[in-house]
Amino acid sequence: MYGTRIVTSMLLALAIVSVGPSSTARAADADSSLRADLERIAQKRIFFGHQSVGMNLLEGIKQLSTTAGVPVHIAEVKSASEVGTSMIGHTFIAENEKPFMKLKSFEQAMGNKSSGIDVAITKFCFVDFTPETDSKVLFDSYRTAIEDLKAKNPGTTFVHVTAPLTSEQSWPKELLKRILGRSGDATNVRREEYNALLRKTYQGREPIFDLARIESTAPDGKAVTVEWNGIVAPAMDPDYTNDGGHLNTVGKIRAARELISVLAAIPDRPTPHSSVR
């Protein structure tokens, strides 16, 4: 069974941003499984369609790879068919603020026939949600797209990613946004509606990278939330971002470490039997 777990590696994250070899040594001690997980994912063919937060995650994987001394080949490609052996191939799917277009872009990048890759991932960005987003319609479209891709790609594991969040803004900014009908709190409610549907559908059945849960769990383990019209929803912890939405160095390491764990836990792709002619 698949499940999600939040790996709290804040000592590792702090050591990465500190200076000095002793800090790096402490980081390695703090997460003894990192090397093994990286060695495992370094052998997989992984295709990742994303935008800027996805780039944050890849940067985090690169940092952890360097720290652990385990090379992970990450390269930009145009399509899944270009992903080579032992490689994370990634592409920027079009375009931000147009989530339905992103789904079509990812489908096109995956191709019309099996790519033979081990793992495929796509995700929405925080800017793809507004207070008016119909989260159910969006999730239904996502699920339909993924089911179609599964049929074309037998043997490929699809990792489902919860929508990233934004942090609570200062009251003057939030007040202005509420007046304009663009409240970040209301948008986090919509993101959580989508994420709840994703968890309900795939939890325990298929792998989930719960980015939203990682972002909304403070270093001390407490849940970070906002409230909109009596509805409480998760929000990004300010410690993980410099601009309210993208991951800073600490956020990158924390989220990337969990993504590595999720990818490493995926069983190897079955080896097809040779056909007799």
One Martini backbone bead per residue (centre of mass of N, CA, C, O) as a GRO file, in nm:
protein
  277
    1MET     BB    1   0.099   0.036   0.017
    2TYR     BB    2   0.023   0.361  -0.002
    3GLY     BB    3   0.176   0.660   0.139
    4THR     BB    4   0.222   0.923   0.364
    5ARG     BB    5   0.513   1.120   0.476
    6ILE     BB    6   0.674   1.327   0.710
    7VAL     BB    7   0.996   1.451   0.686
    8THR     BB    8   1.187   1.569   0.957
    9SER     BB    9   1.476   1.776   0.833
   10MET     BB   10   1.588   2.043   0.977
   11LEU     BB   11   1.883   1.988   1.028
   12LEU     BB   12   1.951   1.952   0.734
   13ALA     BB   13   1.857   2.228   0.634
   14LEU     BB   14   2.041   2.400   0.818
   15ALA     BB   15   2.310   2.277   0.719
   16ILE     BB   16   2.294   2.365   0.422
   17VAL     BB   17   2.290   2.688   0.501
   18SER     BB   18   2.548   2.643   0.622
   19VAL     BB   19   2.886   2.674   0.726
   20GLY     BB   20   3.068   2.391   0.693
   21PRO     BB   21   3.163   2.061   0.736
   22SER     BB   22   3.018   1.993   1.006
   23SER     BB   23   2.730   2.045   0.902
   24THR     BB   24   2.729   1.822   0.686
   25ALA     BB   25   2.773   1.587   0.881
   26ARG     BB   26   2.514   1.631   1.046
   27ALA     BB   27   2.322   1.593   0.809
   28ALA     BB   28   2.393   1.297   0.749
   29ASP     BB   29   2.313   1.194   1.034
   30ALA     BB   30   2.007   1.293   1.027
   31ASP     BB   31   1.997   1.117   0.732
   32SER     BB   32   2.069   0.792   0.663
   33SER     BB   33   1.863   0.744   0.402
   34LEU     BB   34   1.943   0.933   0.170
   35ARG     BB   35   2.142   0.775  -0.001
   36ALA     BB   36   1.958   0.535  -0.067
   37ASP     BB   37   1.735   0.701  -0.206
   38LEU     BB   38   1.913   0.831  -0.427
   39GLU     BB   39   2.017   0.567  -0.554
   40ARG     BB   40   1.737   0.478  -0.645
   41ILE     BB   41   1.642   0.728  -0.821
   42ALA     BB   42   1.899   0.734  -1.013
   43GLN     BB   43   1.776   0.466  -1.178
   44LYS     BB   44   1.543   0.623  -1.284
   45ARG     BB   45   1.264   0.707  -1.497
   46ILE     BB   46   1.177   1.053  -1.487
   47PHE     BB   47   0.877   1.255  -1.523
   48PHE     BB   48   0.841   1.627  -1.507
   49GLY     BB   49   0.565   1.846  -1.477
   50HIS     BB   50   0.605   2.213  -1.457
   51GLN     BB   51   0.706   2.487  -1.261
   52SER     BB   52   0.847   2.679  -1.022
   53VAL     BB   53   0.807   2.481  -0.780
   54GLY     BB   54   0.937   2.246  -0.926
   55MET     BB   55   1.215   2.380  -0.934
   56ASN     BB   56   1.255   2.390  -0.633
   57LEU     BB   57   1.263   2.080  -0.598
   58LEU     BB   58   1.509   2.026  -0.783
   59GLU     BB   59   1.705   2.199  -0.620
   60GLY     BB   60   1.682   2.027  -0.365
   61ILE     BB   61   1.789   1.765  -0.487
   62LYS     BB   62   2.065   1.874  -0.566
   63GLN     BB   63   2.158   1.948  -0.280
   64LEU     BB   64   2.129   1.662  -0.157
   65SER     BB   65   2.313   1.519  -0.358
   66THR     BB   66   2.569   1.675  -0.283
   67THR     BB   67   2.575   1.612   0.019
   68ALA     BB   68   2.569   1.284  -0.027
   69GLY     BB   69   2.726   1.199  -0.299
   70VAL     BB   70   2.473   1.158  -0.514
   71PRO     BB   71   2.417   1.133  -0.830
   72VAL     BB   72   2.165   1.326  -1.015
   73HIS     BB   73   2.007   1.325  -1.316
   74ILE     BB   74   1.918   1.651  -1.442
   75ALA     BB   75   1.689   1.734  -1.719
   76GLU     BB   76   1.581   1.904  -1.985
   77VAL     BB   77   1.277   1.842  -2.165
   78LYS     BB   78   1.003   1.792  -2.395
   79SER     BB   79   0.967   1.477  -2.334
   80ALA     BB   80   0.935   1.154  -2.228
   81SER     BB   81   1.103   1.025  -2.469
   82GLU     BB   82   1.380   1.185  -2.362
   83VAL     BB   83   1.415   0.998  -2.130
   84GLY     BB   84   1.666   0.855  -1.984
   85THR     BB   85   1.866   0.666  -1.827
   86SER     BB   86   1.898   0.764  -1.530
   87MET     BB   87   1.652   1.007  -1.500
   88ILE     BB   88   1.544   1.349  -1.465
   89GLY     BB   89   1.287   1.466  -1.655
   90HIS     BB   90   1.200   1.806  -1.749
   91THR     BB   91   0.906   2.029  -1.785
   92PHE     BB   92   0.735   2.310  -1.903
   93ILE     BB   93   0.407   2.372  -1.847
   94ALA     BB   94   0.125   2.497  -1.995
   95GLU     BB   95  -0.001   2.753  -1.793
   96ASN     BB   96  -0.019   2.986  -1.583
   97GLU     BB   97  -0.359   3.009  -1.469
   98LYS     BB   98  -0.404   2.725  -1.662
   99PRO     BB   99  -0.484   2.417  -1.570
  100PHE     BB  100  -0.612   2.283  -1.824
  101MET     BB  101  -0.369   2.338  -2.006
  102LYS     BB  102  -0.167   2.174  -1.841
  103LEU     BB  103  -0.290   1.899  -1.891
  104LYS     BB  104  -0.253   1.902  -2.199
  105SER     BB  105   0.052   1.946  -2.194
  106PHE     BB  106   0.120   1.682  -2.047
  107GLU     BB  107  -0.007   1.488  -2.246
  108GLN     BB  108   0.171   1.572  -2.485
  109ALA     BB  109   0.445   1.504  -2.342
  110MET     BB  110   0.377   1.194  -2.312
  111GLY     BB  111   0.201   1.102  -2.542
  112ASN     BB  112   0.036   0.840  -2.748
  113LYS     BB  113   0.251   0.650  -2.619
  114SER     BB  114   0.460   0.459  -2.473
  115SER     BB  115   0.760   0.558  -2.291
  116GLY     BB  116   0.879   0.367  -2.046
  117ILE     BB  117   0.858   0.496  -1.788
  118ASP     BB  118   0.850   0.483  -1.441
  119VAL     BB  119   0.785   0.799  -1.377
  120ALA     BB  120   0.507   1.032  -1.324
  121ILE     BB  121   0.474   1.400  -1.303
  122THR     BB  122   0.230   1.640  -1.186
  123LYS     BB  123   0.147   1.996  -1.128
  124PHE     BB  124   0.028   2.247  -0.958
  125CYS     BB  125  -0.010   2.582  -0.880
  126PHE     BB  126  -0.096   2.843  -0.682
  127VAL     BB  127  -0.193   3.021  -0.942
  128ASP     BB  128  -0.431   2.808  -1.035
  129PHE     BB  129  -0.583   2.955  -0.800
  130THR     BB  130  -0.901   3.076  -0.690
  131PRO     BB  131  -1.189   3.172  -0.534
  132GLU     BB  132  -1.348   3.048  -0.809
  133THR     BB  133  -1.264   2.768  -0.798
  134ASP     BB  134  -1.351   2.446  -0.916
  135SER     BB  135  -1.226   2.178  -0.764
  136LYS     BB  136  -1.389   1.940  -0.879
  137VAL     BB  137  -1.350   1.992  -1.179
  138LEU     BB  138  -1.044   1.985  -1.173
  139PHE     BB  139  -1.009   1.700  -1.056
  140ASP     BB  140  -1.166   1.546  -1.273
  141SER     BB  141  -0.969   1.625  -1.498
  142TYR     BB  142  -0.721   1.499  -1.377
  143ARG     BB  143  -0.821   1.206  -1.351
  144THR     BB  144  -0.883   1.162  -1.651
  145ALA     BB  145  -0.598   1.215  -1.757
  146ILE     BB  146  -0.454   0.993  -1.592
  147GLU     BB  147  -0.616   0.750  -1.692
  148ASP     BB  148  -0.534   0.781  -1.988
  149LEU     BB  149  -0.224   0.754  -1.934
  150LYS     BB  150  -0.228   0.474  -1.810
  151ALA     BB  151  -0.331   0.324  -2.063
  152LYS     BB  152  -0.064   0.416  -2.231
  153ASN     BB  153   0.123   0.344  -1.946
  154PRO     BB  154   0.219   0.064  -1.871
  155GLY     BB  155   0.421   0.061  -1.570
  156THR     BB  156   0.357   0.344  -1.488
  157THR     BB  157   0.406   0.572  -1.227
  158PHE     BB  158   0.180   0.789  -1.064
  159VAL     BB  159   0.227   1.097  -0.906
  160HIS     BB  160   0.057   1.270  -0.660
  161VAL     BB  161  -0.007   1.629  -0.618
  162THR     BB  162  -0.044   1.869  -0.414
  163ALA     BB  163  -0.133   2.182  -0.378
  164PRO     BB  164   0.012   2.459  -0.326
  165LEU     BB  165   0.069   2.721  -0.106
  166THR     BB  166   0.010   3.007   0.098
  167SER     BB  167   0.081   3.264   0.289
  168GLU     BB  168   0.012   3.471   0.528
  169GLN     BB  169  -0.063   3.795   0.518
  170SER     BB  170  -0.066   4.097   0.576
  171TRP     BB  171  -0.333   4.277   0.661
  172PRO     BB  172  -0.330   4.500   0.442
  173LYS     BB  173  -0.308   4.306   0.199
  174GLU     BB  174  -0.551   4.124   0.267
  175LEU     BB  175  -0.766   4.345   0.268
  176LEU     BB  176  -0.733   4.427  -0.025
  177LYS     BB  177  -0.797   4.147  -0.145
  178ARG     BB  178  -1.081   4.126  -0.027
  179ILE     BB  179  -1.195   4.369  -0.176
  180LEU     BB  180  -1.103   4.234  -0.466
  181GLY     BB  181  -1.145   3.911  -0.441
  182ARG     BB  182  -0.818   3.784  -0.362
  183SER     BB  183  -0.788   3.596  -0.137
  184GLY     BB  184  -0.562   3.381   0.009
  185ASP     BB  185  -0.752   3.229   0.199
  186ALA     BB  186  -0.964   3.142  -0.012
  187THR     BB  187  -0.759   2.990  -0.191
  188ASN     BB  188  -0.676   2.779   0.022
  189VAL     BB  189  -0.952   2.651   0.030
  190ARG     BB  190  -0.949   2.550  -0.263
  191ARG     BB  191  -0.694   2.379  -0.240
  192GLU     BB  192  -0.808   2.191  -0.016
  193GLU     BB  193  -1.035   2.074  -0.178
  194TYR     BB  194  -0.856   1.939  -0.385
  195ASN     BB  195  -0.672   1.777  -0.187
  196ALA     BB  196  -0.896   1.607  -0.059
  197LEU     BB  197  -0.970   1.457  -0.320
  198LEU     BB  198  -0.695   1.332  -0.372
  199ARG     BB  199  -0.669   1.174  -0.109
  200LYS     BB  200  -0.932   1.009  -0.126
  201THR     BB  201  -0.854   0.864  -0.400
  202TYR     BB  202  -0.522   0.774  -0.334
  203GLN     BB  203  -0.504   0.688  -0.057
  204GLY     BB  204  -0.342   0.373  -0.035
  205ARG     BB  205  -0.306   0.325  -0.367
  206GLU     BB  206  -0.127   0.576  -0.442
  207PRO     BB  207   0.112   0.794  -0.485
  208ILE     BB  208   0.188   1.072  -0.259
  209PHE     BB  209   0.272   1.419  -0.274
  210ASP     BB  210   0.235   1.624   0.017
  211LEU     BB  211   0.300   1.943  -0.011
  212ALA     BB  212   0.090   2.091   0.165
  213ARG     BB  213   0.162   1.948   0.434
  214ILE     BB  214   0.450   2.043   0.448
  215GLU     BB  215   0.399   2.356   0.431
  216SER     BB  216   0.181   2.333   0.696
  217THR     BB  217   0.436   2.233   0.864
  218ALA     BB  218   0.604   2.312   1.115
  219PRO     BB  219   0.903   2.260   1.269
  220ASP     BB  220   0.725   2.176   1.543
  221GLY     BB  221   0.448   2.033   1.401
  222LYS     BB  222   0.255   2.249   1.347
  223ALA     BB  223  -0.032   2.376   1.226
  224VAL     BB  224  -0.105   2.580   0.945
  225THR     BB  225  -0.357   2.841   0.936
  226VAL     BB  226  -0.668   2.956   0.797
  227GLU     BB  227  -0.953   3.188   0.767
  228TRP     BB  228  -1.279   3.152   0.586
  229ASN     BB  229  -1.585   3.190   0.665
  230GLY     BB  230  -1.526   2.953   0.895
  231ILE     BB  231  -1.289   2.829   0.728
  232VAL     BB  232  -1.036   2.592   0.767
  233ALA     BB  233  -0.697   2.617   0.636
  234PRO     BB  234  -0.417   2.558   0.499
  235ALA     BB  235  -0.080   2.698   0.527
  236MET     BB  236   0.205   2.846   0.474
  237ASP     BB  237   0.499   2.861   0.613
  238PRO     BB  238   0.708   3.135   0.640
  239ASP     BB  239   0.983   2.965   0.666
  240TYR     BB  240   0.946   2.854   0.341
  241THR     BB  241   0.935   3.168   0.249
  242ASN     BB  242   0.985   3.494   0.066
  243ASP     BB  243   0.685   3.540  -0.114
  244GLY     BB  244   0.435   3.323  -0.026
  245GLY     BB  245   0.504   3.056  -0.246
  246HIS     BB  246   0.788   3.001  -0.266
  247LEU     BB  247   1.072   2.822  -0.208
  248ASN     BB  248   1.310   2.817   0.000
  249THR     BB  249   1.577   2.664   0.120
  250VAL     BB  250   1.426   2.518   0.346
  251GLY     BB  251   1.178   2.429   0.175
  252LYS     BB  252   1.327   2.266  -0.040
  253ILE     BB  253   1.452   2.051   0.146
  254ARG     BB  254   1.199   1.946   0.281
  255ALA     BB  255   1.041   1.866   0.020
  256ALA     BB  256   1.260   1.700  -0.130
  257ARG     BB  257   1.292   1.477   0.081
  258GLU     BB  258   1.004   1.366   0.045
  259LEU     BB  259   1.015   1.307  -0.257
  260ILE     BB  260   1.240   1.103  -0.241
  261SER     BB  261   1.085   0.902  -0.065
  262VAL     BB  262   0.854   0.848  -0.261
  263LEU     BB  263   1.028   0.750  -0.503
  264ALA     BB  264   1.186   0.519  -0.350
  265ALA     BB  265   0.910   0.348  -0.281
  266ILE     BB  266   0.894   0.265  -0.567
  267PRO     BB  267   0.866   0.016  -0.753
  268ASP     BB  268   0.988  -0.154  -0.985
  269ARG     BB  269   0.974  -0.203  -1.301
  270PRO     BB  270   0.864  -0.434  -1.487
  271THR     BB  271   0.996  -0.692  -1.668
  272PRO     BB  272   0.965  -0.775  -1.975
  273HIS     BB  273   0.892  -1.030  -2.167
  274SER     BB  274   1.015  -1.205  -2.405
  275SER     BB  275   0.936  -1.255  -2.722
  276VAL     BB  276   0.833  -1.508  -2.944
  277ARG     BB  277   0.905  -1.559  -3.306
   0.00000   0.00000   0.00000
